[in-house]
Amino acid sequence: MNRRLKAGLKAHMDPILSSFDRQFSLLDGRSRQLLAKIEDDRLFERPGDVASTLVPLSCGEYILRSAAMVEKTFGGITTRLWDDPFEWTLPEKLSTTAAVLAYLDEVEETRQKGFSFFTSDADLTRKMPAPEKLRTVHDILLDAIVTASHFQGRAFAIFQTISDQKLPRL
């Protein structure tokens, strides 16, 4: 989809949908900024002696978990399949920054496809099975952005621990 068409679609979005769209877009952008600062050999590094006890995952794994939450949510909204993308987001499959960025591209495409299903803020009150019980689309999106942001925040914390670089501007 070209930029002008995307900008036109966003301009016509209701305020709550626009806000959700902006927050998911910012989430994606922050992950990309962080990835730009991480070398491939440090992407899945765990901090020092606390690696097995206090810090269960690496910066790369938390970025993947954040993106996977978005993919799961919009996959559920668009196809009603709430599959956890755990298997295809393992560090063994996405072992480089370039591979993680390619995955983020796929997630962003899925997210944009999901947003195309919405025509107004009224759609946010619609209920759908997600996956075990009926929930409003608003609640589904809110839960996704909160959980994905939480995982991303952990990635930023790990980055601070393993690097002497400044964090990307949030």
C-alpha positions, -999 to 999 in steps of 0.1 A, spaced: 0 0 0 15 33 -9 22 61 16 -4 85 3 -32 59 5 -21 48 40 -20 84 51 -55 90 37 -68 59 55 -53 71 88 -67 106 83 -102 91 81 -99 69 111 -119 77 142 -99 90 172 -97 59 193 -88 37 163 -62 64 153 -48 63 188 -44 25 188 -29 26 153 -4 52 164 6 33 196 12 0 176 32 20 150 53 36 178 58 2 194 71 -12 160 94 19 156 109 16 190 117 -21 184 134 -12 151 154 16 168 166 -8 195 175 -34 169 196 -8 151 218 -5 182 224 -43 187 250 -63 170 240 -98 159 264 -114 184 247 -96 213 211 -100 202 205 -130 223 231 -123 250 219 -126 286 234 -104 312 263 -119 333 257 -141 363 219 -134 365 212 -151 332 196 -182 346 179 -167 376 166 -132 373 167 -125 336 151 -154 318 153 -139 283 176 -118 261 170 -85 244 162 -102 211 139 -127 227 119 -99 244 116 -80 211 104 -112 195 78 -117 223 66 -82 219 61 -86 181 46 -120 186 19 -106 208 10 -81 181 10 -109 155 -11 -132 176 -37 -104 183 -41 -94 147 -40 -129 134 -68 -136 158 -88 -106 147 -84 -113 110 -86 -151 109 -100 -161 144 -69 -182 148 -52 -172 181 -21 -192 175 9 -182 196 38 -177 171 63 -192 196 76 -218 172 85 -195 143 99 -168 166 126 -189 183 161 -174 183 172 -205 163 149 -194 134 155 -157 137 191 -156 147 202 -122 132 190 -86 135 181 -88 97 159 -118 103 142 -102 133 136 -70 112 121 -91 84 98 -107 110 88 -72 122 79 -64 86 56 -94 85 40 -84 119 35 -48 107 18 -61 75 -5 -83 96 -13 -54 119 -22 -31 90 -44 -58 75 -61 -61 109 -67 -24 111 -83 -25 76 -111 -46 91 -122 -16 112 -143 13 98 -150 33 130 -146 35 167 -179 17 170 -161 -15 158 -142 -15 191 -173 -24 210 -179 -55 189 -173 -88 208 -154 -117 195 -140 -149 209 -104 -141 220 -97 -171 222 -115 -187 251 -142 -161 259 -160 -132 243 -142 -99 246 -146 -65 230 -121 -56 202 -111 -26 224 -101 -49 253 -82 -72 229 -63 -43 214 -56 -27 248 -43 -60 262 -21 -65 232 -5 -31 233 1 -33 271 16 -68 269 37 -60 239 49 -28 255 58 -47 286 80 -72 267 96 -43 248 103 -25 280 121 -57 292 142 -57 260 152 -21 267 162 -30 303 183 -59 291 199 -37 265 209 -12 292 224 -41 312 245 -55 284 255 -23 266 271 10 274 252 27 246 224 51 252 189 38 248 170 49 217 148 78 224 114 66 235 
